[in-house]
Amino acid sequence: MNQTFVEVMEECPIIAAIKDQVGLQRCLESDSKIIFVLYGDVCNITEIINTIKDSGRIAIVHMDLISGLSTKEVSVDYIKKYTRADGIISTKHTLIKRAKELNLSTVFRFFVIDSMAYENIRKQCETIRPDFIEILPGVMPKVIKRICQSASVPIIAGGLISDKEDVIAALSAGAISISTTNPEVWFM
């Protein structure tokens, strides 16, 4: 696990997740030190990452959302070789595995939609050993708490977090940080 990543999360637990150029410019005004990139394509991802890195922040690319990249491991090689990204997010275990081989930080994203997710998360974490897992939606404190108790990986709560109460509930349930596309939360 990337100790610096953890230290930054502990210092500032709100991760700005950006989905467009407006969000990119806005997040650079916030205190968020970690930026999740949820948009872009093979033609502009290097520029997006450079903007984030030049501001002294950690840049994590959501591989599943970058246009022009496939779900094959070579897309992670592309990110490693042609950008300054610190890590990736994905729902695909093959991409997480490849990123670990390339010494990129990894965030394995899970959508918790039913009780079968608990066992799936536990098994995937044991097998793939991501650095972090992101649970969506992040507004389920009881679910976050249960996953924190069974997972050996730090938890990031994301999705539908809209106010200070949501942030406090997720962190109190055991999440190390929260991620949100909501700029109002970035500036709390």
C-alpha positions in Angstrom: 0.0 0.0 0.0 1.1 3.5 -0.8 1.8 5.1 2.6 1.8 8.6 1.2 -1.7 8.0 -0.3 -3.0 7.0 3.2 -1.3 9.9 4.9 -2.8 12.4 2.4 -6.3 10.8 2.9 -5.9 11.1 6.7 -4.9 14.7 6.4 -7.7 15.6 3.9 -10.3 12.9 3.7 -12.3 14.4 0.9 -11.3 13.3 -2.6 -12.5 15.4 -5.5 -13.8 13.3 -8.3 -14.0 15.2 -11.5 -16.1 14.5 -14.6 -15.3 17.4 -16.9 -13.0 20.4 -17.5 -15.1 22.7 -15.2 -14.6 20.2 -12.4 -10.9 20.0 -13.1 -10.5 23.8 -12.7 -12.8 23.9 -9.7 -11.0 21.1 -7.8 -7.7 23.0 -8.1 -9.2 25.7 -5.9 -10.2 23.1 -3.2 -8.1 21.6 -0.4 -8.5 18.1 -1.9 -5.1 16.6 -2.4 -6.3 13.5 -4.2 -8.2 13.8 -7.5 -10.1 11.0 -9.1 -10.3 11.5 -12.9 -13.7 10.2 -14.2 -13.5 11.6 -17.7 -11.2 12.0 -20.7 -9.9 10.1 -23.7 -6.6 8.9 -25.0 -6.0 12.2 -26.7 -6.3 14.4 -23.6 -5.7 12.2 -20.5 -2.0 13.1 -20.4 -2.9 16.8 -20.3 -5.5 16.3 -17.6 -3.1 14.4 -15.4 -0.3 17.0 -16.0 -2.6 19.8 -14.8 -3.3 17.8 -11.6 0.3 16.8 -11.0 1.6 20.3 -11.7 -0.7 21.5 -8.9 1.0 19.1 -6.5 -1.9 16.7 -6.2 -2.3 12.9 -6.5 -4.0 11.9 -9.7 -5.9 8.6 -9.9 -7.5 7.7 -13.3 -10.8 5.7 -13.5 -9.8 3.4 -16.3 -13.3 2.3 -17.1 -14.3 5.8 -18.0 -11.5 6.9 -20.3 -12.7 6.9 -23.9 -10.5 5.0 -26.3 -8.9 2.7 -23.7 -9.9 -0.9 -23.7 -10.5 -3.3 -20.8 -7.2 -5.0 -21.6 -4.1 -4.8 -19.4 -2.2 -2.9 -22.1 -4.4 0.2 -21.3 -2.8 0.3 -17.9 0.6 0.1 -19.5 -0.5 3.1 -21.6 -1.4 5.1 -18.5 1.9 4.2 -16.8 4.0 5.0 -19.8 2.3 8.1 -21.2 1.0 9.9 -18.1 2.2 10.8 -14.6 -0.9 9.2 -13.0 -0.3 7.9 -9.5 -2.8 5.1 -9.8 -6.0 3.8 -11.3 -9.6 3.0 -10.3 -11.4 0.1 -12.0 -14.2 -2.4 -11.5 -12.1 -4.8 -13.6 -9.9 -7.2 -11.6 -7.5 -7.7 -14.5 -6.7 -3.9 -14.7 -6.2 -3.7 -10.9 -3.8 -6.7 -11.1 -1.8 -5.2 -13.9 -1.6 -1.8 -12.2 -0.2 -3.5 -9.1 2.5 -5.2 -11.3 3.4 -1.7 -12.6 3.6 -0.2 -9.1 0.6 2.1 -9.5 -1.8 2.6 -6.6 -5.0 0.7 -7.0 -8.6 1.5 -6.1 -11.0 -1.4 -6.8 -14.5 0.0 -7.2 -17.6 -2.0 -6.0 -21.2 -1.2 -6.4 -23.0 -2.6 -3.4 -26.5 -3.6 -4.6 -27.3 -6.6 -2.5 -26.1 -8.9 0.3 -24.0 -11.0 -2.1 -21.7 -8.1 -2.5 -20.2 -8.7 1.0 -18.8 -12.1 0.0 -17.7 -10.9 -3.4 -15.8 -8.0 -1.9 -14.1 -10.2 0.6 -13.0 -12.8 -2.0 -11.8 -10.2 -4.5 -9.8 -8.4 -1.9 -8.1 -11.6 -0.8 -7.3 -12.6 -4.4 -6.4 -9.3 -6.0 -5.2 -7.3 -2.9 -5.9 -3.8 -4.1 -4.5 -0.9 -2.2 -8.0 0.5 -1.5 -11.6 -0.4 -2.3 -14.3 2.2 -3.1 -17.8 1.4 -2.1 -20.7 2.9 -3.9 -23.1 4.3 -2.9 -21.2 5.8 0.0 -24.3 6.9 2.0 -24.7 3.5 3.7 -23.0 3.7 7.1 -24.1 0.2 8.3 -22.9 -1.4 5.0 -19.6 0.6 5.2 -19.0 -0.5 8.8 -19.7 -4.2 7.9 -17.3 -4.1 5.0 -14.6 -2.4 7.0 -14.9 -5.1 9.6 -14.4 -7.9 7.1 -12.0 -6.3 4.5 -8.2 -6.0 5.1 -8.1 -3.0 2.7 -8.9 0.7 3.5 -12.4 1.7 2.3 -13.3 4.8 0.3 -17.0 5.7 0.3 -18.2 7.3 -2.9 -21.4 8.1 -4.7 -24.4 10.2 -3.5 -22.5 12.0 -0.8 -24.0 15.4 -0.7 -23.4 17.1 2.6 -21.4 17.2 5.8 -23.7 14.7 7.5 -22.9 12.1 4.8 -19.2 12.7 5.1 -19.2 12.3 8.9 -21.4 9.2 8.7 -19.1 7.5 6.2 -15.9 8.4 8.1 -17.5 7.4 11.4 -18.5 4.0 9.9 -14.8 3.3 9.2 -14.1 4.7 5.7 -10.7 6.3 5.4 -12.0 8.9 3.0 -14.9 9.8 0.7 -14.9 10.6 -3.0 -17.5 12.9 -4.6 -18.2 14.8 -7.7 -20.1 17.4 -5.7 -18.0 20.6 -5.5 -20.0 21.8 -2.5 -18.5 18.9 -0.5 -15.0 19.7 -1.8 -15.2 23.1 -0.1 -16.6 22.1 3.3 
